[in-house]
Structures are given as C-alpha cells and as structure tokens.
C-alpha cells in the first residue's frame, strides 16, 4: 500500500488528489454500512492518503478507541499535506470542497475525544477549526461552548460568545446567563438577558426552572432535525448543558431567586 494523494492547488482551490477519489465517492453513496466500509477499505488499499476513507470507516467503527485512532490518522495526513497553506490567514478553508475531508476528520476527532472525556484534545481540535473557518459552518462553537461551560471556564465562554455577537441560538444567551450567575452573587438587572433568551426560545426558561426545581432534566432527542425556537430545541440545549448548570448548586439557586423566574408558572 502506498501514499499517493498529494496537495494540488488550482482554480478550484486546494485539495488532496489521488487515485482513490471515485471509490471514496462511491463509498459515501453506498446503501449499506457494510458496502461503505468495504469500499473505503478498498480506497485505502490504493491510497493511504485517502482522508475521507478514514472518516467513513471511523464513523462506523465498533469501538471508541478505533474511531479515535482512525480520525487521528486522517487528521495527521491532512495536517502534513496542507502544511504549506497553514500560514495563509486569508484563506477560506471551508470555501473549498477539497479541504473538507480533513476538516471533517478534525471535527470527527474532536467529537470522539469529547465522548472519551478527553476535553483538552477535543478543545485543541475544535479551536483549530474555528481559526481556519471563523464563519463556523460546522457548528464547532457550540461544542466548544459546552466544553468550556462544563469545566467552569467562564472566561473562555465569554470570549467565544464575543466572537459571534449575532448568534441568536439558545445556547449563547442561556450560557451568558449561566456565566453571569456563576460570576456574581446575583444579577442586578436580568430582564434584558432573560428577554434575549425568551426571544431565542420561549420554552427555555420554563424548562430550566422545571429542571432546577424537580431535578428532572430532559433527555437528549434522538431526532437529527430540531426546529429553531421549538420545545425540542430547548430540551436538547438543557440536556447538552445539564452538567454545566448542575456544576454548582448555587447557580440554579440564584436563578430561581430572580423575581420574574420565581413568579414564572410551570405548565
């Protein structure tokens, strides 16, 4: 087996071109998992630099250790082959289809490391993606926000939120509230922040109060599609950030003491 994929930069941008590209494309489109893996392994028999072949096999790997090993190798190959371009601060990495296999591999590695509770490694993987793709088409900022909030790294939470001032997803204003409650004895004028949360998702504050008073938190939804502003979205955020909210009982206690929250009726 040989490493044949090489960095090519042309009118379509940078990419890793090799003889296994068509087989990798067929693997993505295969109907069954077995067919996907078979074709991906065939691609690697031809070219060990076929980054997306590692992604395909890794996604369907039986063990977490195997996932991490495969994604690490895909990421190593990408770092090595794209090294000549890494200092180009003007390059829109996600804007070129040819860079995406490596960016997918780095995303997948971060997710696998999160699952393995290796937060430092996951943070490193994700921070690189934010630098390369500030527009964050992959939604990396929400994963980083979760890591920072769970570890009590509120300075990093605030810095990350500051990078995306127009982000209106429920994760950002709700985490701003979490940070304010964690950093101060009480929020003197919480109405603006609560209004921001309510505007993003009208179900969240009720859901958080219910979780804080009953100790029963929503479970993660199995659905891949979540409608913006829906109760399902609120439940997903509460489930994902549960550890961050429960990290200090005083945070939830202070939340329940906010007058408008104290008078909020649960349905």
PEHUPE-V471754 format. One record per run of one state. SS is the DSSP state (H for helix, E for strand, - for the rest). FROM is the first residue (numbers start at 1). LEN is the number of residues. If there is no record, write none. Layout:
((SS;FROM;LEN) (SS;FROM;LEN))
//
This chain:
((-;1;5) (E;6;5) (-;11;2) (E;13;5) (-;18;3) (H;21;9) (-;30;3) (H;33;14) (-;47;4) (H;51;9) (-;60;4) (H;64;18) (-;82;1) (H;83;3) (-;86;7) (H;93;3) (-;96;1) (H;97;19) (-;116;3) (H;119;14) (-;133;7) (H;140;11) (-;151;3) (H;154;10) (-;164;6) (H;170;14) (-;184;7) (H;191;10) (-;201;3) (H;204;11) (-;215;16) (H;231;10) (-;241;1) (H;242;5) (-;247;2) (H;249;9) (-;258;1) (H;259;4) (-;263;5))
//
